[in-house]
Amino acid sequence: MKRKFNFYLGAAVSAWLLAILVIVAELAPPFKTLLQTLFGHHWIGKAVIVALVFVAAGFLVKEKKSHEKLAWYSAVGSMAVIFLFYVIEFLA
């Protein structure tokens, strides 16, 4: 029986997308302003985009195989990338 929703793959894709959105918003002020204009606050905009991608990726890739480790490593890796980005930006 095929899964109807691949939670782990959706989580992995959305974790990396969040890291990309955070970095792009910090390096490209017009993008951050666009998110703020459309959603009221740039973090709300990022949350809406990430949630939509999570659902889309989860429904589009309906595999039987579980991607638990991929989701876990993606979440931790995404947090590490965001943290390192802010450390580098603070020290530079």
C-alpha positions in Angstrom: 0.0 0.0 0.0 1.3 3.4 -1.0 1.6 6.2 1.5 -0.7 9.2 1.0 1.8 11.6 2.5 5.5 11.4 3.0 6.1 13.4 6.2 9.8 12.8 6.4 10.6 13.9 2.9 8.4 17.0 3.3 10.3 17.8 6.5 13.7 17.4 4.9 12.8 19.6 1.9 11.2 22.3 4.1 14.1 22.3 6.5 16.6 23.2 3.7 14.2 25.7 2.2 14.0 27.5 5.5 17.8 27.8 5.7 17.8 29.1 2.1 15.0 31.6 2.8 16.7 32.9 6.0 20.1 33.5 4.3 18.5 35.0 1.1 16.3 37.4 3.2 19.4 38.6 5.2 21.5 39.1 2.1 18.8 40.6 -0.1 16.9 43.3 1.7 14.3 43.7 -1.1 13.3 40.0 -0.6 12.9 40.5 3.1 10.8 43.6 2.5 8.7 41.7 0.0 8.0 39.0 2.6 7.2 41.7 5.2 4.8 43.5 2.8 3.0 40.4 1.7 2.6 38.7 5.1 3.0 41.4 7.7 6.3 40.1 9.0 9.2 38.4 7.2 9.1 35.3 9.5 5.4 34.8 8.9 6.1 34.9 5.2 8.9 32.3 5.6 6.6 30.1 7.7 3.8 30.2 5.1 6.2 29.3 2.3 7.9 26.5 4.2 4.5 25.1 5.3 3.2 25.1 1.7 6.4 23.4 0.4 6.2 20.8 3.3 2.7 19.8 2.2 3.4 19.9 -1.5 6.6 17.8 -1.1 4.9 15.4 1.2 2.0 14.8 -1.2 4.1 14.8 -4.5 6.6 12.2 -3.4 4.5 9.3 -2.1 7.1 6.6 -1.5 6.9 3.6 0.7 10.4 4.1 1.9 10.8 6.1 5.1 13.2 9.0 5.1 13.5 9.3 8.9 17.3 9.8 8.9 17.2 12.2 6.0 14.6 14.3 7.8 16.6 14.3 11.0 19.9 15.2 9.4 18.2 17.9 7.3 16.6 19.5 10.3 19.9 19.5 12.3 21.9 20.5 9.2 19.5 23.4 8.5 19.8 24.7 12.0 23.6 24.4 11.9 23.7 26.3 8.6 21.5 29.1 9.9 23.5 29.3 13.2 26.8 29.4 11.3 25.5 32.0 8.9 24.6 34.4 11.8 27.9 33.7 13.6 29.8 34.5 10.4 27.7 37.6 9.8 28.2 38.8 13.4 32.0 38.3 13.3 32.5 39.7 9.9 
